[in-house]
Each structure stands twice: as C-alpha cells, then as structure tokens.
C-alpha cells in the first residue's frame, strides 16, 4: 500500500511564522548590541594611543566614539543576522522542532520564509541607514578626529572634490585630489594683482608632489595684458600652498561619509570633467551590494543550521559565524582591491562576493531540502 505523506497547512503570518520571527529578532537585537560593543572596544584600543598623544579631552573622546556608533552598527548588521539565523534555526533543530515540522510535511523553504521576510526588511533598513544616518554621523566623527584630535583645521580645503585654496597671489581650484596617487587633478590657478583683479589664469591637468612642494607641468597660462589683449604660453610652475598630501588626506572625505546618491553625483561630476573615476565607481557599486548582506547571510545560515543544529548551540553558531563571515569579508576586500586597481570592472568587483556566496548558499540549501 502506497504511503501518502500528510501535509499540514501553514498559512502565511500564522502562529509558527511569528514564533520563528520573535525568536530570530530577539537574537538579532542581542547580537547587534554585543557585536557593536565588541567592535567599539577594538576601535577604542586602536585609537586610544593617538587620542592620548594628541591630548584629546575625555569629552572629545566620548563624542568621537558616540558619533561612530551608527557606522559601526551598519558594519555588523551582516554578522548579527548571520549569527541570529544560525542560532535560532539551530536551537529549533536541536529541540526537534524542525524535525516535527518536516514530519508534518513542511519544507525547509517554508520554514525559512519568515527569516527571508525579516532579512528583506533588515536589508531595506540597512540601505536607509547607510544612506541617511550613518554618513551624517560618520562625517561628524571624522570632523572631530581631524580638527579636535589632529588639530588640522579644514580652512578652504574640504573633501577631495572642488577644493579651493588661497595663496598670497592666487586662488587655486582643484577638481579632485587622488589620495592613492597623491595627485591634484584638474588644477586652475587664478593669478591676482594686489587689488585682487585678475591678471592671469593657469590651467593644468594635474599637479604632483615631489617631496617638498606641488609641481605643475604641461600647463597652459593666459596673461591679461594692460592693453586688453591676452597672451598664451606653456607653463610649468610650483603651487605655493602649505597643504601637504598628508594634510589633504586627513581632510578628505572617506567613501563611508557619502550616501549612495551623493557618491553617484560625485562620480557623474568627475566623469564630466574627464577625471578617472574607477575607484569611486567600485565604491558606488559596493554601496548597492552591502544592503543585501543580511538576506545573503540568512540564505547561507539556514542549511548549516539545519545540518549542525543538533550537535551544538552557541559554540557551533559562533564558530560558523566566524568562518562564513570572515570568509565573505576576505573575499569582498580582495575583490574590491582588484576593482580599485582597475583589474576588474567596478560592478563585477563589488558583486562577485555576493554572487559567489549566493551560489554556495543555494547549493547547500538545495541539499538541505533533499536530506
């Protein structure tokens, strides 16, 4: 006689859904608090030496780390979600609740749906957080560190794009400062008379640091003569500015201080000026890939939790979190470095880690359904 497997109907939003969601979100909250605190402690010990050497006050230090909290939260979202999925599903498996559900004809995919829904919501919140809250607080934290700890006032040079610098005889506009190559790109020098009237203009594609000052080569100079005519000639000159590459790097804005749309506008603006935006395009694609990490981590966690849930609880979950999490971030760092160097197109460099981990997750996920 053929055995017919009975199937228990499980309506969407039913008691079992909310049971799984409550357990998962409770662990997510605890994990976020613990991982953020751990990250903050590590960051504190990394920065404490420079804070003490600079003579930063206690209030300055407290404000600096307080403003860094939103950025630290955005960095640990993936770890928190991964651990929570591993631990919550692992405990359900260890207590035989997963076995009971599957015996009733409920598939692993159906059991996972509440977690997928939570991960989608967390991914959306992660994008909103990284677009609004994190960049604002990151900029404030960097401003405190650069001005109150390092004692470097921004003056007129702020960021890496459209910088204005003042000398005794000129105003200097720089379209972009390439921090890795230490090159000022798109340099325009407005030469002034004593009464601040314009007496000439020098334009150059770039200015390079020679160890002591900025050199402009292959520039074009236009001089306005007293008779109203204009004379053009080639110009190689030195920029009489006090800011060194280290000064400009300190005052530059990091990618994490930009939201996605701000960074996209910067890429478009620099591209219009003919400036190479390879690195910025990689960072832009990475900002699109990061919010999907929670969903990816849930997809990775479920098959491992179902398979290893009976053999351990917290220790197994923590070990798998470290293995999977650091494996992903290592792959991501390696891929982004290839993108920044131009070895890979920006979108490939940013999305390879997600695509690779998704393929691994789907493979194990399919096997968990068959087991």
C-alpha positions in Angstrom: 0.0 0.0 0.0 1.4 3.4 -1.0 2.1 5.7 1.9 0.8 9.1 1.5 2.5 11.8 3.4 0.2 14.1 5.1 0.8 17.8 4.8 -0.2 20.3 7.5 -1.3 23.6 6.0 0.7 26.6 7.3 -0.9 29.9 6.5 1.3 32.9 5.9 1.5 35.0 9.0 0.4 32.2 11.2 1.5 31.2 14.7 4.6 29.4 13.6 5.7 32.3 11.5 5.5 34.7 14.4 7.1 32.1 16.7 10.2 31.9 14.4 10.2 35.7 13.8 10.1 36.6 17.5 13.0 34.2 18.3 15.0 35.4 15.4 14.6 39.2 16.1 15.3 38.8 19.8 18.7 37.2 19.0 19.3 39.9 16.3 18.9 42.6 18.9 21.2 40.9 21.4 23.7 40.2 18.6 23.7 43.8 17.4 24.4 45.1 20.9 27.2 42.5 21.6 28.9 42.8 18.2 28.7 46.6 18.2 30.2 46.7 21.7 33.0 44.4 20.6 33.7 46.4 17.5 33.7 49.6 19.6 36.2 48.1 22.1 38.5 47.1 19.3 38.2 50.5 17.7 38.8 52.2 21.0 42.1 50.4 21.6 43.2 51.2 18.0 42.6 54.9 18.5 43.4 55.4 22.2 47.1 55.9 21.5 46.6 58.7 19.0 43.9 60.2 21.3 46.3 60.2 24.3 49.2 61.5 22.2 47.1 64.4 20.9 45.9 65.3 24.4 42.3 64.9 23.5 39.8 65.6 26.3 37.5 63.0 27.7 34.5 64.8 26.3 36.1 64.9 22.8 36.8 61.1 23.0 33.3 60.3 24.1 31.8 62.4 21.3 34.0 60.9 18.8 33.1 57.3 19.6 29.4 58.2 20.1 29.3 59.6 16.6 30.9 56.4 15.2 28.2 54.1 16.7 25.8 54.4 13.6 28.7 53.5 11.3 29.7 50.6 13.5 26.2 49.3 13.6 26.0 49.3 9.8 29.2 47.2 9.6 28.0 44.5 12.0 24.5 44.0 10.5 25.6 41.1 8.5 27.4 39.3 11.4 24.4 39.8 13.7 21.9 38.5 11.2 24.2 35.5 10.3 24.7 34.5 13.9 20.9 35.0 14.7 19.8 32.8 11.8 22.3 30.1 12.7 21.5 30.2 16.4 17.7 30.4 16.1 17.3 27.7 13.5 20.0 25.6 15.2 18.1 25.7 18.5 14.9 24.8 16.7 16.7 21.8 15.2 18.3 20.8 18.5 14.9 20.8 20.3 13.5 18.6 17.5 11.0 21.4 16.4 12.4 21.4 12.9 12.1 17.6 12.8 8.4 17.9 13.9 7.7 20.5 11.3 9.3 18.4 8.5 7.5 15.3 9.7 4.3 17.3 9.2 5.2 17.9 5.6 6.5 21.5 6.0 9.6 22.0 3.8 12.8 23.8 4.8 11.9 26.5 2.3 8.5 27.2 4.0 10.2 27.2 7.4 12.7 29.7 6.1 10.2 32.1 4.7 9.7 34.2 7.9 13.5 34.6 8.1 13.7 35.7 4.5 10.9 38.2 5.1 12.8 39.6 8.1 16.1 39.7 6.2 14.4 41.6 3.4 13.1 44.2 5.9 16.5 44.4 7.6 18.2 44.8 4.1 15.9 47.7 3.3 16.5 49.3 6.7 20.2 48.8 6.2 20.2 50.7 2.9 18.1 53.5 4.5 20.5 53.6 7.5 23.6 53.7 5.2 22.0 56.4 3.1 20.8 58.8 5.8 22.0 58.2 9.4 25.5 56.6 9.0 27.1 59.2 6.6 25.9 62.1 8.7 27.4 60.7 11.9 30.5 59.4 10.2 31.2 62.9 8.8 30.8 64.4 12.3 33.1 61.7 13.8 35.8 62.4 11.2 35.4 66.2 11.7 36.0 65.7 15.5 39.0 63.5 14.9 40.6 65.7 12.3 40.0 69.1 13.9 39.9 68.4 17.7 42.3 65.4 17.9 44.7 66.0 15.0 44.3 69.8 15.3 44.0 70.3 11.5 41.6 73.0 10.6 39.8 72.4 7.2 40.2 76.1 6.1 39.1 76.1 2.5 40.3 72.6 1.6 37.4 70.3 2.4 36.9 66.8 0.9 38.5 65.6 -2.2 36.4 67.4 -4.9 36.2 71.0 -6.0 38.8 72.3 -3.4 39.6 75.9 -3.2 43.0 77.0 -1.8 44.3 80.5 -1.1 47.9 81.8 -1.6 49.2 85.3 -1.4 49.0 85.9 -5.2 46.3 83.5 -6.4 43.3 81.4 -5.8 43.7 77.7 -6.7 40.8 75.4 -7.7 41.4 71.6 -7.7 38.8 69.4 -9.3 39.8 66.2 -7.5 42.5 65.0 -5.1 43.6 61.4 -5.8 44.6 60.2 -2.3 46.3 57.0 -3.5 48.4 58.6 -6.3 48.8 61.9 -4.3 47.9 63.9 -7.4 45.8 67.0 -7.7 43.7 66.7 -10.9 42.1 69.4 -12.9 44.1 72.4 -11.5 43.1 76.0 -12.2 45.2 78.9 -10.8 43.6 82.4 -10.8 46.5 84.9 -10.7 45.6 88.1 -8.9 47.0 91.7 -8.7 47.4 93.5 -5.4 43.9 95.0 -5.8 42.5 91.4 -6.3 41.9 92.0 -10.0 42.5 89.0 -12.3 45.9 89.2 -14.1 46.1 85.7 -15.5 45.0 82.1 -15.5 46.9 78.8 -15.4 45.2 75.5 -16.2 46.9 72.1 -15.9 45.7 68.5 -16.0 47.5 67.6 -12.8 49.9 68.7 -10.1 52.2 66.1 -8.4 54.0 66.1 -5.1 57.8 65.9 -5.4 58.5 65.6 -1.6 58.6 69.2 -0.8 56.1 71.0 -2.9 53.4 70.6 -5.6 54.7 70.8 -9.2 52.5 71.7 -12.2 53.8 70.5 -15.6 52.3 70.8 -19.1 50.1 73.7 -18.0 48.7 76.5 -20.2 49.0 80.1 -19.0 46.8 83.0 -20.1 48.1 86.5 -19.2 45.9 89.6 -19.5 48.0 92.5 -20.8 47.4 96.2 -19.9 46.3 96.9 -23.5 43.4 94.4 -23.1 45.0 91.7 -25.2 45.7 88.2 -23.9 48.9 86.1 -24.3 49.0 82.4 -24.0 52.1 80.3 -23.3 53.1 76.9 -21.8 53.6 77.0 -18.0 55.5 74.8 -15.6 55.2 76.2 -12.1 55.1 75.4 -8.4 51.9 75.7 -6.2 52.7 77.9 -3.3 50.3 76.2 -0.9 51.1 74.9 2.6 48.9 71.8 2.4 50.9 68.6 2.0 49.4 65.3 0.8 49.1 64.2 4.4 47.1 67.3 5.2 44.8 66.8 2.3 44.4 63.1 3.1 43.4 64.0 6.6 40.9 66.5 5.4 39.5 64.2 2.7 36.1 62.5 3.0 36.0 58.7 3.1 33.5 56.8 1.0 31.6 55.8 4.1 30.9 59.5 4.7 28.8 59.6 1.4 25.4 58.2 0.8 24.7 56.3 -2.4 23.1 59.2 -4.2 25.8 61.7 -3.1 28.5 59.4 -4.3 26.7 58.9 -7.6 26.5 62.6 -8.1 30.3 62.9 -7.4 31.1 60.2 -9.9 29.0 61.9 -12.6 30.5 65.3 -11.9 34.1 63.9 -12.0 33.4 62.0 -15.2 32.1 65.1 -16.9 35.4 66.7 -16.1 37.3 63.9 -17.6 38.7 62.6 -14.3 39.2 58.9 -13.8 36.5 57.5 -11.5 37.4 53.8 -11.4 37.8 53.8 -7.6 34.6 55.7 -7.0 32.6 53.5 -9.3 33.7 50.4 -7.3 32.7 52.1 -4.1 29.3 53.1 -5.6 28.6 49.5 -6.6 29.7 48.3 -3.2 27.2 50.6 -1.6 24.5 48.8 -3.6 25.8 45.4 -2.7 26.1 45.9 1.1 22.4 46.1 1.9 21.9 42.6 0.5 24.3 41.1 3.0 21.6 40.3 5.7 19.5 38.4 3.1 22.6 36.6 1.8 23.6 35.6 5.4 20.2 34.1 6.1 20.4 32.1 2.9 23.8 30.9 4.0 22.9 30.2 7.6 19.8 28.0 7.1 21.4 24.9 5.6 24.3 25.0 8.0 22.0 25.5 11.0 19.7 22.6 10.0 22.7 20.3 9.4 24.7 21.1 12.5 21.9 22.4 14.9 21.6 19.1 16.8 25.4 18.9 17.6 25.7 22.2 19.4 24.2 25.5 20.2 26.1 28.8 20.9 29.6 27.4 20.2 28.7 25.9 16.8 26.7 29.1 15.8 29.6 31.3 16.8 32.2 29.2 15.0 30.2 29.1 11.8 29.5 32.8 12.0 33.3 33.5 12.2 34.0 31.1 9.4 31.4 32.3 7.0 31.5 36.0 8.0 35.3 36.4 7.7 35.3 34.3 4.6 32.9 36.7 3.0 34.7 39.8 4.1 38.0 38.5 3.0 36.6 37.7 -0.5 35.0 41.2 -0.5 38.2 43.0 0.5 40.2 41.1 -2.2 37.6 41.7 -4.9 37.3 45.4 -4.1 41.1 45.8 -4.2 41.1 44.3 -7.7 38.4 46.7 -8.7 40.2 49.8 -7.3 43.3 48.8 -9.2 41.3 48.5 -12.4 41.9 44.8 -12.8 38.2 44.2 -12.6 35.2 46.3 -13.7 33.5 48.1 -10.8 30.3 46.2 -10.8 32.0 42.8 -11.1 34.4 43.6 -8.2 31.5 44.8 -6.0 29.1 41.9 -6.7 31.4 38.9 -7.0 31.4 38.2 -3.2 27.6 38.3 -3.1 27.2 36.2 -6.2 29.8 33.6 -5.0 28.2 33.3 -1.6 24.7 33.1 -3.1 25.7 30.2 -5.3 27.3 28.4 -2.3 24.2 29.0 -0.2 21.9 27.8 -2.9 23.9 24.6 -3.4 23.8 23.7 0.3 20.2 24.9 0.6 19.1 22.5 -2.2 20.9 19.7 -0.4 19.2 20.5 2.8 15.8 20.1 1.1 16.8 16.6 -0.1 18.2 15.5 3.2 
